[in-house]
């Protein structure tokens, strides 16, 4: 998955790629910025792109967390419970 900072930075939030693609691109952006050899303008574009990618990853993680279910065996039956809503503190 390749793209320039400008191409990635121009993507609207709803058109961002899936989590794995965003994370992979975010890792590339971080590596490029950590080298410290970029002109300021390019660094700012990469930073903006990184913020957008990070936000997309965070949003997807939050949505996934809301979908995670834990199966609990109660009274001989399995019951689906949304993650984080358990009454006991595990």
HELIX and SHEET records of a PDB file:
HELIX    1   1 UNK A    5  UNK A    9  1                                   5    
HELIX    2   2 UNK A   13  UNK A   15  5                                   3    
HELIX    3   3 UNK A   19  UNK A   35  1                                  17    
HELIX    4   4 UNK A   40  UNK A   67  1                                  28    
SHEET    1   A 2 UNK A  69  UNK A  74  0                                        
SHEET    2   A 2 UNK A  77  UNK A  82 -1                                        
END                                                                             
